Amino acid sequence: MNALRWVGLLILGMASLAAAQVPVTQEPRHRLVFENAQFRVLDVNVPPGDTTLDHLHDSDIVTVSMNGGTATRTQAPGQPWSQARPGRPAGNAAVAEYFSKPESHRVENLGATPYQLFAVENRGRGGWSTGAPLSAAATTLAIESRAFRIYDVRLARETSQTSHVHAVPTVAVLINGKAMSEGSEGPKTPGPSAPVGLRQLDQPGQWVFVPHGESHHLVRLGTGDVHLVEIEVR
């Protein structure tokens, strides 16, 4: 009887644990900004001292730090807290490969400033693009993974503009400075529309969708340097 009782408690505990988890798009501090069949864009903002709900990641994701960074720690269901992770500088990008190896966790902000990330999920289930990375002025390949290529774009006095064509759908996000993004109006998208085509980017976190095969031109505005991160969804 005691053995049966323990089995029952274990099953109940596991069920409670599963019920406590939510998909990442339903976690309140992970705001869904845009989605289509290929990718999702998430605005992550965890206030100082706050902790997210347990949430599930099941797609490869790239995150870009949008401020000076703050220390955080994570906890998987039923596990102890991780060691504190130092803050990431603005523009720092990182990739986590959750497809085929889903992970649930919650995140605690240990610092005195918000934990702010710009995140893109690749909704693909394999069959990643294998084409060559692009080469363009002021554009450096920073990270390459199976689901993404991430480029650092720096526009300054010496190189105030750049043009390129992405072979796959791409999201460009402004880290600092002011720039004009020029390109096709792109295809109309169902639901919330993605910002495409001609657009001025003058606030950190503003982003633009670049359809695959479309020419994309970036021009620095004003006298300050410009930093953008471009994320190819392979």
C-alpha positions as CSV (number, residue, x, y, z in Angstrom):
1,M,0.0,0.0,0.0
2,N,2.8,2.4,0.9
3,A,4.5,1.7,-2.5
4,L,1.2,2.4,-4.3
5,R,0.8,5.6,-2.3
6,W,4.3,6.8,-3.3
7,V,3.7,6.0,-7.0
8,G,0.5,7.9,-6.8
9,L,2.2,10.9,-5.2
10,L,5.0,10.8,-7.8
11,I,2.4,10.8,-10.7
12,L,0.5,13.6,-9.1
13,G,3.7,15.6,-8.6
14,M,4.7,15.1,-12.2
15,A,1.3,16.1,-13.5
16,S,1.4,19.2,-11.3
17,L,4.8,20.1,-12.7
18,A,3.7,19.7,-16.3
19,A,0.6,21.8,-15.6
20,A,2.7,24.6,-14.2
21,Q,4.6,24.9,-17.5
22,V,3.4,27.2,-20.3
23,P,4.5,27.6,-23.9
24,V,7.0,30.4,-24.2
25,T,4.4,32.5,-26.2
26,Q,2.1,32.4,-23.2
27,E,4.7,33.5,-20.6
28,P,3.7,37.1,-19.7
29,R,7.2,38.4,-19.8
30,H,7.8,37.0,-23.3
31,R,5.6,39.2,-25.4
32,L,4.8,37.8,-28.9
33,V,5.3,40.6,-31.3
34,F,5.0,38.8,-34.7
35,E,4.7,35.3,-36.1
36,N,4.2,33.6,-39.4
37,A,4.9,30.0,-40.6
38,Q,8.7,30.5,-40.5
39,F,9.5,32.4,-37.4
40,R,8.3,34.3,-34.3
41,V,9.6,37.5,-32.8
42,L,9.4,37.9,-29.0
43,D,10.0,40.9,-26.8
44,V,11.4,39.7,-23.5
45,N,11.3,42.0,-20.5
46,V,11.8,40.7,-16.9
47,P,11.7,43.5,-14.3
48,P,14.4,43.7,-11.6
49,G,13.8,41.1,-8.9
50,D,11.1,39.4,-11.0
51,T,10.9,35.7,-12.0
52,T,9.2,34.3,-15.1
53,L,6.7,31.4,-15.1
54,D,8.0,28.0,-15.9
55,H,7.9,28.0,-19.7
56,L,8.7,25.6,-22.5
57,H,11.1,26.1,-25.4
58,D,10.7,23.7,-28.3
59,S,12.2,25.6,-31.2
60,D,15.7,26.9,-31.9
61,I,15.9,30.5,-30.7
62,V,18.4,33.5,-30.9
63,T,18.3,36.2,-28.3
64,V,19.9,39.6,-28.5
65,S,20.6,41.7,-25.4
66,M,18.9,45.1,-25.7
67,N,20.5,46.9,-22.7
68,G,23.6,46.9,-20.6
69,G,22.7,43.5,-19.2
70,T,21.9,42.2,-15.7
71,A,22.7,39.0,-13.8
72,T,20.2,36.2,-14.1
73,R,19.8,32.6,-13.1
74,T,17.5,29.8,-14.3
75,Q,15.8,26.8,-12.8
76,A,14.5,23.7,-14.5
77,P,11.4,22.0,-13.0
78,G,12.4,20.0,-9.9
79,Q,16.1,21.1,-10.1
80,P,18.1,23.6,-8.1
81,W,18.8,27.1,-9.3
82,S,21.7,27.5,-11.7
83,Q,24.7,29.7,-10.8
84,A,24.2,33.4,-11.6
85,R,25.0,34.4,-15.1
86,P,26.6,37.8,-15.7
87,G,24.8,40.4,-17.7
88,R,25.3,40.5,-21.5
89,P,26.3,43.8,-23.2
90,A,23.9,45.4,-25.6
91,G,23.9,43.7,-29.0
92,N,25.3,40.4,-27.7
93,A,23.6,37.5,-29.5
94,A,23.3,33.9,-28.4
95,V,21.6,30.8,-29.9
96,A,19.9,28.0,-28.0
97,E,19.0,24.8,-29.9
98,Y,15.8,23.5,-28.4
99,F,14.3,21.7,-31.4
100,S,14.5,17.9,-30.8
101,K,15.6,18.7,-27.2
102,P,12.8,20.9,-25.6
103,E,13.6,22.5,-22.3
104,S,11.4,24.1,-19.6
105,H,12.8,26.6,-17.1
106,R,12.1,29.9,-15.3
107,V,14.4,32.9,-15.3
108,E,15.0,35.2,-12.3
109,N,16.4,38.7,-12.8
110,L,19.0,39.2,-10.0
111,G,19.9,42.8,-11.0
112,A,18.6,46.3,-10.5
113,T,17.8,46.9,-14.2
114,P,15.3,45.1,-16.5
115,Y,16.5,41.9,-18.3
116,Q,15.6,42.8,-21.9
117,L,16.0,40.6,-24.9
118,F,15.0,40.6,-28.6
119,A,14.3,37.0,-29.6
120,V,13.6,35.2,-32.8
121,E,12.4,31.6,-32.9
122,N,12.9,29.5,-36.0
123,R,9.7,27.4,-36.4
124,G,11.4,25.0,-38.8
125,R,11.7,21.3,-38.0
126,G,14.9,20.5,-39.9
127,G,15.9,21.1,-43.5
128,W,17.9,24.2,-42.6
129,S,19.2,26.3,-45.5
130,T,22.8,25.4,-46.4
131,G,23.7,28.3,-48.7
132,A,26.8,30.4,-48.2
133,P,26.8,33.4,-45.8
134,L,26.5,36.8,-47.4
135,S,29.4,39.2,-47.7
136,A,28.8,43.0,-47.6
137,A,30.4,46.2,-46.4
138,A,30.2,46.9,-42.6
139,T,28.7,43.4,-42.1
140,T,30.4,40.7,-40.1
141,L,29.1,37.1,-39.6
142,A,29.0,36.8,-35.8
143,I,27.3,33.4,-35.2
144,E,26.3,30.5,-37.4
145,S,24.1,27.7,-36.2
146,R,21.9,25.1,-37.9
147,A,18.8,27.4,-37.7
148,F,20.3,30.9,-37.9
149,R,23.1,33.1,-39.2
150,I,23.6,36.3,-37.1
151,Y,25.4,39.3,-38.6
152,D,26.8,42.4,-36.8
153,V,26.3,45.5,-38.9
154,R,28.3,48.7,-37.9
155,L,27.7,51.9,-39.9
156,A,30.2,54.7,-39.1
157,R,31.7,57.7,-40.8
158,E,34.0,55.6,-42.9
159,T,31.3,53.2,-44.0
160,S,27.9,54.9,-43.7
161,Q,25.8,52.5,-45.8
162,T,25.7,48.9,-47.0
163,S,23.6,46.8,-49.4
164,H,23.0,43.1,-49.6
165,V,20.6,40.4,-50.5
166,H,19.6,37.7,-48.0
167,A,18.8,34.2,-49.4
168,V,16.5,33.5,-46.5
169,P,14.0,35.5,-44.5
170,T,15.8,38.0,-42.2
171,V,15.0,40.2,-39.2
172,A,17.2,43.3,-38.7
173,V,17.0,44.9,-35.2
174,L,18.5,48.3,-34.2
175,I,20.8,48.3,-31.2
176,N,21.8,51.9,-31.2
177,G,22.1,54.9,-33.5
178,K,19.7,56.0,-36.3
179,A,19.4,54.3,-39.8
180,M,17.1,54.1,-42.8
181,S,16.2,50.7,-43.9
182,E,15.3,50.6,-47.6
183,G,13.9,47.6,-49.5
184,S,10.8,46.1,-51.1
185,E,7.4,46.5,-49.5
186,G,7.5,42.7,-49.2
187,P,4.6,40.3,-49.1
188,K,1.5,41.1,-47.0
189,T,1.4,39.0,-44.0
190,P,-1.8,37.7,-42.2
191,G,-2.5,38.9,-38.7
192,P,-0.1,41.5,-37.2
193,S,2.0,42.9,-40.0
194,A,5.8,42.9,-40.0
195,P,7.5,46.2,-40.6
196,V,9.0,45.9,-44.1
197,G,10.3,48.2,-46.8
198,L,11.2,51.8,-46.3
199,R,11.5,52.6,-42.6
200,Q,13.5,54.8,-40.3
201,L,15.0,53.0,-37.3
202,D,15.7,55.5,-34.5
203,Q,14.9,53.6,-31.2
204,P,16.7,50.5,-29.9
205,G,14.6,47.4,-30.4
206,Q,12.9,48.7,-33.6
207,W,13.1,46.0,-36.3
208,V,12.4,45.3,-39.9
209,F,11.6,42.1,-41.8
210,V,13.6,41.5,-45.0
211,P,12.0,39.0,-47.3
212,H,14.3,36.4,-48.9
213,G,15.8,37.4,-52.2
214,E,15.0,41.1,-51.7
215,S,17.7,43.8,-51.9
216,H,18.2,45.4,-48.5
217,H,19.9,48.8,-48.2
218,L,20.9,50.4,-44.8
219,V,22.0,54.0,-44.5
220,R,23.3,55.8,-41.4
221,L,21.4,58.9,-40.4
222,G,22.9,61.7,-38.4
223,T,26.5,61.8,-37.1
224,G,26.5,58.9,-34.6
225,D,27.6,55.4,-35.2
226,V,25.0,52.8,-35.9
227,H,24.8,49.1,-34.7
228,L,22.3,46.6,-36.0
229,V,22.0,42.9,-35.7
230,E,20.6,40.9,-38.6
231,I,19.2,37.5,-38.0
232,E,18.8,35.1,-41.0
233,V,16.2,32.4,-40.4
234,R,17.6,29.4,-42.2
